[in-house]
């Protein structure tokens, strides 16, 4: 399969995902270079990345010159795999909202503005009015934990995080329409179709092509799950989302088996 038509993954992300796909996976530099070559990543890029990951304790060097996740890398793997348990963190919706007020934040700090935007997106929040963002309060975690999570992923400490309810009729209607539910449901259906087709395709491919395809398709699917707003009913078809999420988990498990075969 030609590489010039592919979007090359970042070497750091590729290696950490591979080594974090199973407990105690080991990989030497030569294998890492071989993996990188499949995605059009140069040998020098891979070796420099390995050294940097090792220096930052994301990787550790074990006997026989093999790398595996270090303490920081294991923590990173746990964080990026949290998407697998997202559905279990949801509760029934009582009609209230989690709200973030950003009016006290400096608009001139562009870097912090980017961090704020990413944090709000990660939690599925949308703008109700200027400087106020909301999401349905259907999370099991207490508000103080949700607030801390937002700060941990980049939201400025000065931002106010609180619960809100009893909007007037106009703002209540607006709030319920902030998320494009039909688009989300279409995305779930299209995603299910893509993953099912790809699962059928993988068994017909060579190991190398199956590895590339499973990584590219799986990475896109996981990204969508990570940034899913996890809306409650009646804002979205929850059963359809859960079906999609379970299929993404299954596809990720299949991809992990392919990686394991490649490494051995």
N, C-alpha and C positions, 0 to 999 in steps of 0.2 A: 504494500500500500504506500503510495507516494506521500512524502512528508511535506512537500512544499505547499500543499493545499490545506494543511492542518494548522490550527492555532496551537503553537507549542505551549504546553503547561510550564509554569515556573518550576525550576528544578527543586527548590525548597519544598514547595507544596507537594510535588510528586513524590519525593523521597519520604517525607513525613507521613503522607497518606499510606504509602506502601508499608512502611515499617510499623504503622499504627493500626493496620487492618486486622492483625491478630496479636495475641499475647506472645511476647518473647521472640518475635521474628528477628532473624539475624541476616545480614547481607554484607558481603565484602565489597571493596571498591570496584573490582572488575565487574561484578554483577550490576552494581549501580550504574556504571558506565554503559553496560549493555541495555539496561532499562532506558537510560537517557537517550541512547541512540535510536530506539524505537520511536521516540517522540521528536527526533531531530534536535536534541540537546547535545551540545558539544562535550567531549570528554573533559576538557579543561573546566567548563562550567560545572559539571557534576563534581569533579574533585575539589574545586574551590568551595562549592556548597557543602560538601561533606565536612571539610575542615572548619567552616564557619559554624555549622550545626554542632560539631563536636566542641568547639571553643565556647559555645553558649550553653552547653550542658543539655541540649536537646537530643544529642546522640552521645553514646558512650562506646568506647572501643573495648571489645572483649577478646578473649583468646583467639588465636589464629587469624587475627587481623579482620575480624568481623565487627560490623557496627550493629547496635540495637538502640532502641529509645533509651535516653537517659532520664533522670528524674523530671526535668523540665519537659522533656518530650512526652513522657507518660501523662503528665498533667494536661499538656496540649491535646493529646489524643482523646482524653476523657472529655475535654471541653468540646471538641469538634464532633464527637459522637453523641452529644446530648440530644441531637435531633431525633434519635431513635426512640426516645422516651417522652417526646413532647406531648403526645396525646394523653398520657397518664397524668400530666400536670394540670389538666383542665377540669373545671367544675361546671355545674349548671349556672346559667346566667340569670342574675336577679334584676337585670335591667339597669344596673349602675355602670359607671365608666371609670377607668383609670385615666387620669388627666395629668398632663405636663404643661406647666406654664413657663415660657422662656422669655418673657418680656424684660426681665432684669439682666439678661445676658448681652454682652457687647456684640454688636453686629460687625464690628471691625476686625474681630479675631476670626479670620477665615478658616484657620486650621481647626479651632474649636467648633466652629459652625459645621464643618464636615464631620467631626466626631459626633456632634449632637444629632445630625441627620442620620448617620449610620445607626446610632443607638436606638433612635426612634423607629427606624425601619426594621431593625431586628426584633423589636417588640410589637410590630404590626400596627403602629400608631399612625393616624392621619390627622391633618390639620382641620379643626372645626372652625376656628376663627384665627385671626392674626395672633401668633405667639401662643396658641393653645392647641395641643394635640391630645387626641383621645384614642382609646381602644375599649372594647367591651371588657368589663371586669369579670371574666370567666376563668381566672387563674386560681389554682388552689393555694399558691404561695401567698402569705400575708403581704400587705402593702409595703411594709418596711423592707422585706426581702426583695420585692419587685423594684423598689426604689434603689436599693443597693446594687441590684443587677444592672439597672440602667446606668448607674454611675460607673460600675466596673467595665462596661463596654463602651464608655466614652462620654456619656452625658455629663455636662458641667455640673459641679457640686451645687452651684447656686440655683439651678433649676428647681422649681417647686413640683413635687409629685404628690398627688392626692386623689381621692375618689370623689366623683361627682354624680348627681342624680337629679331627677325632676327638672330637666330642661323644659323650657316653654315649647309649645307645639312646633313652632318653626324650626328651632334648633334641634329638636328631637327628630323631626323628619330628615333634616340635613345630616345628622349624626348617623342615622340608619342607612344613608345612601353613600357614605364616604368610601366604602369599599365596593369595587366593581364585582359584585357577587356572581353575576352571569359569566364574566370573564374568568373568574377563579374556577367555576364549575366546568367551563369549557377547557381550561388548562388541565384540570384533573382528568377529564375524559381523554384528552389528547395525550396526556402523559401516560395513562394506562395503556392506550393503544401502542404508543412508541415502545414502552418497556416490554410489552407482551411480544411485539414483533421482534425486538432485539433478542429476547430470550430464545426465540425460535432460531434466530440467525446465528447465535454464538456457537451452537453445536456444529455448524457447517464450516467454521473458520479455522485456520491454523491457530496454534497457541498464541503466537505473537499478535496476529490480527485480532483475536478474541480479547487479548489483554488490552490492546489499544482501544477497541470499541467499547469494552465494558468500562474502562476508565472514563472515556469521554462522555458516554451516555449517562453513566452513573454519577459523574461529577455534576453534570447539569441538573439531574433530578434531585440530588442531595441539596444543591444550592437553592432550588425552588422550595424544598421542604423547610430548610433553615429560615428562609425569609417569608414563609407562609404566615399570614396574620392570625391563623388559628381562631377563626370566628366561630361563634356559637350559632345554633339554630335560634331563630329562623333567618339569620343573615346569610347563611350558606348551607348547602347540603352536607351536613357533617358526615353522614355515612359514606358519601362519595369520597370525601377527603380522606377518611380513614382507610378506605379501600386502596386509594392511591398510595398513602403513606406505607401501608403494609407491603404493597408491591415494591416500593422503593427499597424497603428493608430486605426483601427477598432478593432483589436484583443485586444489592450491595453484597449480600452473602455469596451469591454466585460469582460475582467479580472477585471477592476475596479468595475463593477456591481457585480461580484462574491464576491470580497472583501467586498463590501458594505453589501451584504446579510449576509455574515459571521459575520460581526460586529453587525448586528442588528437581 
